[in-house]
Amino acid sequence: MTARPLAVVLALCSPLSAAAQSGFPTDSALRTTLTTLVGQGRAAGIVVGLLDADGTRRVVALGNPGAGGLPLDGESVFEIGSITKVFTGTLLADMVRKGEVALTDSLSVLLPGGDVRIPARHGKAILLVDITTHHSGLPRMPNNFRPADPTNPYADYSVQQMYAFVSGYQLPRDPGDSAEYSNFAMGLLGHALARQAGTSYEEVVRARVLLPLGMTRTGIVLTPWMRQHLAHGHDAMGDPAANWDIPTLAGAGALRSTANDMLRFAAANLAATDTGLYASLHTAQRALRRFDGTDSIGFNWLISRPGGRAITWHNGGTGGYRTFIGLDRAARRAVVVLTNSGGGGLDDLGFHLLDSGVPLARPAVGPAVARAYREQGVTAAIAHYRNVRATEPDGWRFGEAELNTVGYWLLGKGRPDDAIAVFRLNVEMFPAAFNPYDSLGEAYLARGDTALAIQNYRRSVELNPNNAGGVEALRKLGARPI
């Protein structure tokens, strides 16, 4: 559903433009940057929304909308993934403001006692404040999450499964003690708040947040208009990816939206008005607890200083999309970044646009290698890797994981010979690392070459005797580690 929001690890690069030092870049300068990012394989398509302090809104879009899609623009529809959690947090803040619930309420009072038991520990119940700040003690995902369709993994997870898991779960620590990012807990909270309102999650968010803000192009179920304007998703390697349906854990990541609608949401969050829903929006941004070291967290909004400025933000991801929204509350500016690609996302672009002291990240080389493979085959892909590594050694991330990802992508396509070629290149580049040999052994095994599989598994275990996977693979093959 999403990568866990973390402080972004950024590598030094040239800043977007000199204009970013004093404000947002020009459309032309931003389009040049987007062209570079798409060319590096960081996303198939990108839509950036900018909200300036004077209320001016701009949208710059570039790239591939996917097969049969309309050209990307401010009305293109994206899955926004875990940015949905901010809407769930806003809904909670609004219900608190109206006296319908309290942050100190136990989650158990909002759920049917006969059907579900909410765990406690040392007499401490899970409170609503614990969930919206990721301090509930509930895990990131439930252990009964076993999707029938991995390409649409949340579609068949039921309310009954959700209740069964939480009823049988033993908390590893007291609620409120420490942070652990939890998609499950936020999905459970969205479900509980919808029950309290007597309707579905989509309907209560639409009635109390979306429609009052004029966000008519945002929702969960794709309307005919939304389907027509959908930007089609791609996985991290650039292949088409299925859309995700998230019926039960909707509050954790089910919403779809456009850049124009997300700019409306950003503008409302930065509005000077502090009555009604606007008061709830402002409350939701208020820091409640520490999160992840130096960061703070409000009603799911994260507050970080990746550079010198305080940024209130969240990101999101599904199988084929990565998204970001960030607010500079002091400067009254906001950035929205929507992409129709999985992978690492473009949080760094969002932070950089808000604070030019935050550099753009070096791109991972894997997607660029995958694109070369898709266009010209494995020989060209390997040549592309060698060329980029020789000519731009500081411009890309060349860790062993990059080629490993490409190799497993090829194995997943049923192309073991090509995967072997990529894994062999990885062994050449990282001869002292155990994992490339382990992966090469797996690829040889997939091709049916047991002798070479054993040879490479042995080398992997020799380099790392604690490689339990390699030891187990050798055992199954009837071979000793050495």
C-alpha positions in Angstrom: 0.0 0.0 0.0 2.8 2.4 0.8 6.3 2.6 1.8 6.7 3.4 5.5 7.1 7.2 5.8 10.6 7.8 6.8 13.0 10.7 6.8 14.2 10.8 3.2 17.7 9.6 2.5 19.0 12.0 -0.1 22.2 12.1 -2.2 23.8 15.3 -3.3 22.7 16.5 -6.7 22.4 19.8 -8.5 19.4 21.8 -7.3 16.4 22.1 -9.5 17.1 25.6 -10.5 18.2 28.9 -9.1 14.6 30.0 -9.0 13.9 27.4 -6.3 16.1 29.4 -3.9 13.4 32.1 -3.6 10.2 30.4 -4.7 8.9 27.7 -7.0 10.7 27.2 -10.4 9.1 28.3 -13.7 7.0 25.8 -15.5 9.8 25.5 -18.1 12.5 24.7 -15.5 10.2 22.2 -13.7 9.4 20.5 -17.0 13.1 20.1 -17.7 13.5 18.4 -14.4 10.5 16.1 -15.0 12.0 15.2 -18.3 15.2 14.1 -16.6 13.3 12.1 -13.9 11.2 10.3 -16.5 14.3 9.6 -18.6 16.1 8.1 -15.5 13.2 5.7 -15.1 12.1 7.2 -11.8 8.5 7.3 -13.0 6.5 6.7 -16.2 4.6 9.9 -15.8 4.6 12.8 -13.3 2.1 15.4 -12.4 3.2 18.2 -10.0 0.9 20.7 -8.4 2.2 23.9 -6.8 0.3 26.2 -4.4 2.0 29.5 -3.8 1.6 31.8 -0.8 -0.6 34.2 -2.8 -3.0 31.3 -3.7 -1.7 30.8 -7.2 -2.0 27.2 -8.3 0.0 25.6 -11.1 0.2 22.1 -12.5 3.0 20.8 -14.6 2.7 17.3 -16.1 5.0 15.1 -18.2 5.4 11.5 -19.3 3.4 8.4 -20.1 -0.2 8.1 -19.0 -0.2 4.4 -19.8 -1.7 2.6 -22.8 -4.9 4.3 -24.0 -4.7 7.0 -21.3 -5.5 10.6 -21.8 -2.5 13.0 -21.7 -1.4 13.8 -18.1 -2.7 17.0 -16.6 -4.3 18.3 -13.4 -7.4 16.2 -13.9 -5.5 12.9 -14.3 -6.6 10.4 -11.6 -4.1 8.6 -9.5 -4.3 6.2 -6.6 -2.9 8.2 -3.7 -2.3 5.3 -1.3 -1.4 6.2 2.2 -2.2 9.9 1.8 -5.6 8.5 2.5 -4.5 8.2 6.1 -4.4 12.0 6.3 -8.1 12.1 5.3 -8.8 9.5 7.9 -7.0 11.7 10.4 -8.9 14.7 9.3 -12.2 12.8 9.7 -11.1 11.9 13.3 -10.2 15.5 14.1 -13.6 16.6 12.8 -15.5 14.0 14.9 -13.4 15.1 17.9 -14.2 18.8 17.3 -18.0 17.9 17.1 -17.9 15.9 20.3 -18.8 12.6 18.6 -15.6 10.9 19.8 -12.6 11.8 22.0 -8.9 11.1 21.3 -8.9 9.4 24.7 -11.7 7.0 23.7 -10.8 3.4 23.6 -11.1 1.9 20.1 -13.2 -0.9 21.6 -16.2 1.5 22.2 -16.5 2.1 18.4 -16.6 -1.6 17.5 -19.2 -4.4 18.1 -18.3 -6.0 21.3 -19.8 -9.3 20.4 -17.9 -9.6 17.2 -14.5 -8.2 18.1 -12.1 -8.0 21.0 -9.6 -5.2 21.0 -6.3 -6.2 22.8 -4.9 -4.3 25.7 -1.7 -4.7 27.7 -0.9 -4.0 31.3 -4.3 -2.5 31.6 -3.7 0.0 28.9 -6.3 0.1 26.1 -5.7 1.2 22.6 -6.9 4.8 22.3 -7.9 6.7 19.2 -4.9 8.9 19.7 -2.6 5.8 19.7 -3.9 4.8 16.3 -3.7 8.1 14.5 -0.1 8.5 15.7 0.9 4.9 15.0 1.5 4.1 18.7 -1.2 1.4 19.0 1.1 -1.6 19.2 -0.7 -3.2 16.3 1.6 -4.4 13.4 2.1 -3.0 10.0 0.0 -5.8 8.5 -2.0 -8.7 9.9 -0.6 -12.2 9.7 -3.9 -13.5 8.1 -3.4 -11.3 5.0 -3.0 -13.9 2.2 -4.3 -12.4 -1.0 -5.7 -14.6 -3.7 -4.5 -12.2 -6.3 -1.1 -10.6 -5.5 -1.6 -7.9 -8.2 -4.6 -6.7 -6.2 -3.7 -7.8 -2.8 -6.3 -6.0 -0.6 -9.3 -6.9 -2.6 -10.4 -10.0 -0.8 -9.4 -9.1 2.8 -12.7 -9.1 4.7 -14.1 -7.4 7.8 -14.4 -10.9 9.3 -10.6 -11.5 8.8 -9.9 -8.0 10.2 -11.9 -8.8 13.4 -10.4 -12.3 13.7 -6.9 -11.0 13.6 -7.3 -8.1 16.0 -9.3 -10.3 18.4 -6.5 -12.8 18.7 -3.5 -10.5 18.6 -1.3 -10.0 21.6 0.3 -6.6 21.8 4.1 -6.8 22.1 4.3 -3.5 24.0 1.9 -1.1 25.8 -0.2 1.2 23.6 1.3 4.6 23.5 4.8 3.4 24.2 6.5 3.7 20.8 5.8 4.2 17.1 5.3 1.4 14.6 3.7 2.4 11.3 0.6 0.3 10.8 -1.6 0.1 7.7 -3.8 -2.4 9.6 -4.5 0.0 12.5 -5.4 2.9 10.2 -7.7 0.6 8.2 -9.3 -0.5 11.4 -9.7 3.2 12.5 -11.3 4.2 9.2 -13.8 1.2 9.6 -14.5 2.2 13.2 -15.2 5.9 12.4 -17.5 4.9 9.5 -19.4 2.6 11.9 -19.8 5.5 14.3 -21.2 7.7 11.5 -23.5 4.9 10.4 -22.2 4.7 6.8 -19.3 3.5 4.7 -15.8 5.0 4.9 -16.1 6.5 1.4 -19.4 8.1 2.1 -18.4 9.6 5.4 -15.2 11.1 4.0 -17.0 12.4 1.0 -19.8 14.0 3.0 -17.6 15.5 5.7 -14.3 16.4 3.9 -14.4 16.0 0.1 -17.6 17.7 -0.9 -17.3 20.6 1.5 -13.8 21.3 -0.1 -15.1 20.9 -3.7 -13.1 17.7 -4.2 -15.5 16.2 -6.6 -12.9 14.2 -8.5 -11.8 12.3 -5.4 -13.2 9.0 -4.2 -12.6 5.2 -3.9 -14.9 3.7 -6.5 -14.0 4.9 -9.9 -16.8 6.8 -11.5 -17.0 6.8 -15.4 -15.3 10.2 -15.4 -12.5 9.0 -13.1 -12.0 5.9 -15.1 -11.7 7.9 -18.3 -9.1 10.2 -16.8 -7.2 7.4 -15.0 -3.4 7.5 -15.3 -2.6 3.8 -15.7 -0.1 2.4 -13.2 3.3 0.8 -13.7 5.5 -1.3 -11.4 9.0 -0.3 -10.4 10.5 -1.8 -13.5 8.0 0.0 -15.8 5.6 -2.8 -16.6 1.8 -2.1 -16.4 0.4 -2.7 -12.9 -3.1 -3.5 -11.8 -5.2 -1.0 -9.8 -5.7 -1.9 -6.2 -9.1 -2.2 -4.5 -9.1 -1.8 -0.7 -12.6 -2.3 0.7 -11.9 -3.3 4.3 -8.8 -1.3 5.1 -10.0 1.7 3.1 -9.0 4.2 5.7 -5.3 3.2 5.2 -5.0 3.8 1.5 -8.1 3.5 -0.8 -8.6 7.0 -2.1 -8.0 8.1 -5.7 -7.6 11.8 -6.6 -6.2 14.4 -9.0 -3.6 17.1 -8.7 -6.3 19.8 -8.9 -8.3 18.2 -6.1 -5.2 17.7 -4.0 -4.3 21.4 -4.4 -7.8 22.2 -3.2 -7.1 20.1 -0.1 -3.7 21.7 0.4 -5.2 25.2 0.1 -7.9 24.4 2.7 -5.2 23.1 5.1 -3.3 26.4 4.7 -6.4 28.6 4.9 -6.4 31.4 7.4 -10.1 30.5 8.3 -10.2 28.6 11.6 -13.9 27.6 11.9 -15.9 24.5 11.0 -14.0 22.0 8.8 -11.0 24.4 8.5 -10.6 24.1 12.3 -10.5 20.3 12.0 -8.0 20.5 9.2 -5.7 22.7 11.3 -6.2 20.5 14.4 -5.2 17.4 12.3 -1.8 19.0 11.5 -1.0 19.6 15.2 1.9 17.5 16.5 0.7 15.0 19.0 3.8 12.8 19.5 7.3 12.1 18.4 7.7 9.7 15.5 10.7 8.1 14.0 13.4 10.0 15.9 13.4 13.6 14.9 10.0 13.7 13.3 6.6 14.5 14.9 3.2 13.2 14.0 -0.3 14.7 14.2 -3.5 13.1 13.0 -1.3 11.1 10.6 0.4 14.2 9.2 4.1 13.9 9.6 6.2 16.9 10.5 9.8 16.8 9.4 12.8 19.0 8.7 14.6 17.3 5.8 16.3 20.6 5.2 16.0 23.7 7.2 12.2 24.2 7.0 9.4 22.4 8.8 7.4 20.4 6.3 4.0 18.8 7.1 3.6 15.9 4.8 2.6 12.4 3.9 3.3 10.0 1.0 1.5 7.1 -0.5 2.0 4.1 -2.7 0.1 1.2 -4.3 1.3 -1.3 -6.8 1.5 1.2 -9.7 1.6 4.6 -8.0 3.7 6.8 -5.7 2.4 10.1 -4.4 3.4 13.0 -2.1 1.8 16.0 -0.5 3.8 18.5 1.5 2.8 21.8 3.3 5.2 24.6 4.3 2.8 26.1 6.8 5.1 29.0 7.7 5.5 30.0 4.0 1.9 29.0 3.2 3.0 26.9 0.2 2.3 23.4 -0.8 3.4 20.8 -3.3 1.6 17.7 -4.7 3.5 15.1 -6.6 1.6 12.2 -8.3 3.3 9.5 -10.3 1.9 6.4 -12.1 4.9 4.2 -11.1 5.8 2.0 -8.2 9.3 2.0 -6.8 10.9 4.6 -4.6 8.6 7.5 -5.5 9.5 11.2 -5.8 9.3 12.4 -2.2 12.7 14.1 -2.7 11.2 16.2 -5.5 8.4 17.3 -3.3 10.7 18.3 -0.4 13.1 20.0 -2.8 10.4 22.2 -4.3 9.4 23.3 -0.8 12.9 23.7 0.5 15.7 24.1 -2.0 18.2 23.0 0.6 17.0 19.5 0.2 18.8 17.9 -2.8 17.3 15.6 -5.4 18.2 12.0 -4.9 20.4 10.0 -7.2 18.2 7.6 -9.2 18.4 3.8 -8.8 19.9 2.3 -12.0 17.6 -0.7 -12.0 14.6 0.8 -13.8 16.9 2.3 -16.5 18.4 -1.2 -17.0 15.0 -2.7 -17.2 13.9 -0.2 -19.8 17.0 -1.0 -21.9 16.1 -4.6 -21.6 12.5 -4.0 -22.6 13.5 -2.0 -25.7 16.6 -4.0 -26.9 17.1 -7.1 -24.9 19.5 -8.4 -22.2 22.8 -7.7 -24.1 21.8 -4.0 -24.5 20.7 -3.8 -20.9 24.0 -5.0 -19.6 25.9 -2.7 -22.0 23.7 0.2 -20.7 24.6 -0.6 -17.1 28.4 -0.8 -17.9 28.3 2.5 -19.9 26.4 4.4 -17.2 28.6 3.0 -14.4 31.7 4.1 -16.4 30.5 7.5 -17.5 28.3 8.6 -14.6 29.6 6.8 -11.5 28.3 9.5 -9.1 25.0 10.1 -10.9 23.2 6.9 -10.0 22.8 4.4 -7.2 24.7 1.2 -8.1 24.2 -1.0 -5.0 24.0 -4.7 -5.4 20.2 -4.5 -4.8 19.7 -2.7 -8.1 20.8 -5.5 -10.5 19.3 -8.0 -8.1 15.9 -6.4 -8.5 16.2 -6.6 -12.3 17.2 -10.2 -12.2 14.2 -11.2 -10.1 12.0 -9.2 -12.4 13.2 -11.3 -15.2 12.8 -14.5 -13.2 9.2 -13.5 -12.6 8.7 -13.2 -16.3 9.9 -16.8 -16.8 13.2 -15.7 -18.4 15.9 -17.5 -16.4 18.6 -17.2 -19.0 18.3 -13.4 -19.1 18.1 -13.4 -15.3 21.3 -15.4 -15.1 23.1 -12.9 -17.3 22.1 -10.0 -15.0 22.9 -11.9 -11.9 26.3 -12.8 -13.3 27.0 -9.2 -13.9 26.0 -8.5 -10.3 28.5 -11.1 -9.1 31.2 -9.5 -11.3 30.4 -6.0 -9.8 30.2 -7.3 -6.2 32.4 -10.3 -5.9 32.7 -10.1 -2.1 28.9 -9.9 -1.5 27.1 -13.1 -0.7 23.6 -12.2 -1.9 24.4 -11.9 -5.7 25.8 -15.5 -5.6 22.6 -16.7 -3.8 20.4 -15.0 -6.4 22.5 -16.5 -9.2 22.1 -19.9 -7.6 18.4 -19.5 -7.6 18.4 -18.5 -11.3 20.5 -21.6 -12.2 18.1 -23.7 -10.3 15.1 -22.2 -12.1 16.8 -23.2 -15.4 17.4 -26.7 -14.1 21.2 -26.4 -13.8 21.7 -28.0 -10.4 25.5 -28.2 -10.5 25.9 -24.5 -11.1 23.1 -23.7 -8.6 25.1 -25.7 -5.9 28.3 -23.9 -6.9 26.9 -20.5 -6.4 24.9 -21.3 -3.2 28.1 -22.7 -1.8 30.0 -19.5 -2.6 27.2 -17.5 -1.0 27.4 -19.5 2.2 31.2 -19.3 2.2 31.0 -15.5 2.1 28.2 -15.5 4.7 27.9 -18.6 6.9 24.8 -17.1 8.4 22.9 -17.1 5.1 20.2 -19.5 6.3 18.4 -19.4 2.9 21.5 -20.6 1.1 22.1 -23.3 3.6 18.5 -24.5 3.3 18.8 -24.4 -0.5 21.9 -26.6 -0.4 20.2 -29.0 2.0 17.2 -29.5 -0.3 19.7 -30.1 -3.2 21.5 -32.8 -1.1 24.7 -30.8 -0.9 26.9 -29.7 1.9 27.7 -26.0 2.3 31.4 -26.6 1.6 
